[in-house]
Amino acid sequence: MENQKSNIGVFLKGLLLGSVIFGAVALFTAPHSGAETRLIIREKSDQLRDKTVETIENVRDQVDTAISDVLQRKDTTVEGSGAL
């Protein structure tokens, strides 16, 4: 039982040491500072928002055009068939 506790302690120490080493490596090899990274993320999110708004507007225009075409065809068909 004591041997099992010792193994857990060794494992936890190794996990802690690995975490510290990994954190240090990540800190020193990061391509940008935190402020730069936040700025990049903000710029990318603004670009994505603008592209999304543009896409929604394009789809809305296409739907409006399609609805107009369908209504125009319906009116033409109704007039041509003599029904009313």
Distance bins in CASP14 RR format, pairs under 12 A and 6 or more apart:
PFRMAT RR
TARGET T0000
AUTHOR 0000-0000-0000
RMODE 2
METHOD distances of the structure
MODEL  1
1 7 0 0 0 0 0 1 0 0 0 0 0
1 8 0 0 0 0 0 1 0 0 0 0 0
2 8 0 0 0 0 0 1 0 0 0 0 0
2 9 0 0 0 0 0 1 0 0 0 0 0
3 9 0 0 0 0 0 1 0 0 0 0 0
3 10 0 0 0 0 0 1 0 0 0 0 0
4 10 0 0 0 0 0 1 0 0 0 0 0
4 11 0 0 0 0 0 1 0 0 0 0 0
5 11 0 0 0 0 0 1 0 0 0 0 0
5 12 0 0 0 0 0 1 0 0 0 0 0
6 12 0 0 0 0 0 1 0 0 0 0 0
6 13 0 0 0 0 0 1 0 0 0 0 0
7 13 0 0 0 0 0 1 0 0 0 0 0
7 14 0 0 0 0 0 1 0 0 0 0 0
8 14 0 0 0 0 0 1 0 0 0 0 0
8 15 0 0 0 0 0 1 0 0 0 0 0
9 15 0 0 0 0 1 0 0 0 0 0 0
9 16 0 0 0 0 1 0 0 0 0 0 0
9 17 0 0 0 0 0 1 0 0 0 0 0
10 16 0 0 0 0 0 1 0 0 0 0 0
10 17 0 0 0 0 0 1 0 0 0 0 0
11 17 0 0 0 0 0 1 0 0 0 0 0
11 18 0 0 0 0 0 1 0 0 0 0 0
12 18 0 0 0 0 0 1 0 0 0 0 0
12 19 0 0 0 0 0 1 0 0 0 0 0
13 19 0 0 0 0 0 1 0 0 0 0 0
13 20 0 0 0 0 0 1 0 0 0 0 0
14 20 0 0 0 0 1 0 0 0 0 0 0
14 21 0 0 0 0 1 0 0 0 0 0 0
14 22 0 0 0 0 0 1 0 0 0 0 0
15 21 0 0 0 0 0 1 0 0 0 0 0
15 22 0 0 0 0 0 1 0 0 0 0 0
16 22 0 0 0 0 0 1 0 0 0 0 0
16 23 0 0 0 0 0 1 0 0 0 0 0
17 23 0 0 0 0 0 1 0 0 0 0 0
17 24 0 0 0 0 0 1 0 0 0 0 0
18 24 0 0 0 0 1 0 0 0 0 0 0
18 25 0 0 0 0 1 0 0 0 0 0 0
18 26 0 0 0 0 0 1 0 0 0 0 0
19 25 0 0 0 0 0 1 0 0 0 0 0
19 26 0 0 0 0 0 1 0 0 0 0 0
20 26 0 0 0 0 0 1 0 0 0 0 0
20 27 0 0 0 0 0 1 0 0 0 0 0
21 27 0 0 0 0 0 1 0 0 0 0 0
21 28 0 0 0 0 0 1 0 0 0 0 0
22 28 0 0 0 0 0 1 0 0 0 0 0
22 29 0 0 0 0 0 1 0 0 0 0 0
23 29 0 0 0 0 1 0 0 0 0 0 0
23 30 0 0 0 0 0 1 0 0 0 0 0
24 30 0 0 0 0 0 1 0 0 0 0 0
27 33 0 0 0 0 0 1 0 0 0 0 0
27 34 0 0 0 0 0 1 0 0 0 0 0
30 36 0 0 0 0 1 0 0 0 0 0 0
30 37 1 0 0 1 0 0 0 0 0 0 0
31 37 0 0 0 0 1 0 0 0 0 0 0
31 40 0 0 0 0 1 0 0 0 0 0 0
32 38 0 0 0 0 1 0 0 0 0 0 0
32 39 0 0 0 0 1 0 0 0 0 0 0
32 40 1 0 0 1 0 0 0 0 0 0 0
32 41 0 0 0 0 0 1 0 0 0 0 0
33 39 0 0 0 0 1 0 0 0 0 0 0
33 40 0 0 0 0 0 1 0 0 0 0 0
34 40 0 0 0 0 1 0 0 0 0 0 0
34 41 0 0 0 0 1 0 0 0 0 0 0
34 42 0 0 0 0 0 1 0 0 0 0 0
35 41 0 0 0 0 0 1 0 0 0 0 0
35 42 0 0 0 0 0 1 0 0 0 0 0
36 42 0 0 0 0 0 1 0 0 0 0 0
36 43 0 0 0 0 0 1 0 0 0 0 0
37 43 0 0 0 0 0 1 0 0 0 0 0
37 44 0 0 0 0 0 1 0 0 0 0 0
38 44 0 0 0 0 0 1 0 0 0 0 0
38 45 0 0 0 0 0 1 0 0 0 0 0
39 45 0 0 0 0 0 1 0 0 0 0 0
39 46 0 0 0 0 0 1 0 0 0 0 0
40 46 0 0 0 0 0 1 0 0 0 0 0
40 47 0 0 0 0 0 1 0 0 0 0 0
41 47 0 0 0 0 0 1 0 0 0 0 0
41 48 0 0 0 0 0 1 0 0 0 0 0
42 48 0 0 0 0 0 1 0 0 0 0 0
42 49 0 0 0 0 0 1 0 0 0 0 0
43 49 0 0 0 0 0 1 0 0 0 0 0
43 50 0 0 0 0 0 1 0 0 0 0 0
44 50 0 0 0 0 0 1 0 0 0 0 0
44 51 0 0 0 0 0 1 0 0 0 0 0
45 51 0 0 0 0 0 1 0 0 0 0 0
45 52 0 0 0 0 0 1 0 0 0 0 0
46 52 0 0 0 0 0 1 0 0 0 0 0
46 53 0 0 0 0 0 1 0 0 0 0 0
47 53 0 0 0 0 0 1 0 0 0 0 0
47 54 0 0 0 0 0 1 0 0 0 0 0
48 54 0 0 0 0 0 1 0 0 0 0 0
48 55 0 0 0 0 0 1 0 0 0 0 0
49 55 0 0 0 0 0 1 0 0 0 0 0
49 56 0 0 0 0 0 1 0 0 0 0 0
50 56 0 0 0 0 0 1 0 0 0 0 0
50 57 0 0 0 0 0 1 0 0 0 0 0
51 57 0 0 0 0 0 1 0 0 0 0 0
51 58 0 0 0 0 0 1 0 0 0 0 0
52 58 0 0 0 0 0 1 0 0 0 0 0
52 59 0 0 0 0 0 1 0 0 0 0 0
53 59 0 0 0 0 0 1 0 0 0 0 0
53 60 0 0 0 0 0 1 0 0 0 0 0
54 60 0 0 0 0 0 1 0 0 0 0 0
54 61 0 0 0 0 0 1 0 0 0 0 0
55 61 0 0 0 0 0 1 0 0 0 0 0
55 62 0 0 0 0 0 1 0 0 0 0 0
56 62 0 0 0 0 0 1 0 0 0 0 0
56 63 0 0 0 0 0 1 0 0 0 0 0
57 63 0 0 0 0 0 1 0 0 0 0 0
57 64 0 0 0 0 0 1 0 0 0 0 0
58 64 0 0 0 0 0 1 0 0 0 0 0
58 65 0 0 0 0 0 1 0 0 0 0 0
59 65 0 0 0 0 0 1 0 0 0 0 0
59 66 0 0 0 0 0 1 0 0 0 0 0
60 66 0 0 0 0 0 1 0 0 0 0 0
60 67 0 0 0 0 0 1 0 0 0 0 0
61 67 0 0 0 0 0 1 0 0 0 0 0
61 68 0 0 0 0 0 1 0 0 0 0 0
62 68 0 0 0 0 0 1 0 0 0 0 0
62 69 0 0 0 0 0 1 0 0 0 0 0
63 69 0 0 0 0 0 1 0 0 0 0 0
63 70 0 0 0 0 0 1 0 0 0 0 0
64 70 0 0 0 0 0 1 0 0 0 0 0
64 71 0 0 0 0 0 1 0 0 0 0 0
65 71 0 0 0 0 0 1 0 0 0 0 0
65 72 0 0 0 0 0 1 0 0 0 0 0
66 72 0 0 0 0 0 1 0 0 0 0 0
66 73 0 0 0 0 0 1 0 0 0 0 0
67 73 0 0 0 0 0 1 0 0 0 0 0
67 74 0 0 0 0 0 1 0 0 0 0 0
68 74 0 0 0 0 0 1 0 0 0 0 0
68 75 0 0 0 0 0 1 0 0 0 0 0
69 75 0 0 0 0 0 1 0 0 0 0 0
69 76 0 0 0 0 0 1 0 0 0 0 0
70 76 0 0 0 0 0 1 0 0 0 0 0
70 77 0 0 0 0 0 1 0 0 0 0 0
71 77 0 0 0 0 0 1 0 0 0 0 0
71 78 0 0 0 0 0 1 0 0 0 0 0
72 78 0 0 0 0 0 1 0 0 0 0 0
72 79 0 0 0 0 0 1 0 0 0 0 0
73 79 0 0 0 0 0 1 0 0 0 0 0
73 80 0 0 0 0 0 1 0 0 0 0 0
74 80 0 0 0 0 0 1 0 0 0 0 0
74 81 0 0 0 0 0 1 0 0 0 0 0
74 83 0 0 0 0 0 1 0 0 0 0 0
75 81 0 0 0 0 0 1 0 0 0 0 0
75 82 0 0 0 0 0 1 0 0 0 0 0
75 83 0 0 0 0 0 1 0 0 0 0 0
75 84 0 0 0 0 0 1 0 0 0 0 0
76 82 0 0 0 0 0 1 0 0 0 0 0
77 83 0 0 0 0 1 0 0 0 0 0 0
77 84 0 0 0 0 0 1 0 0 0 0 0
78 84 1 0 0 1 0 0 0 0 0 0 0
END
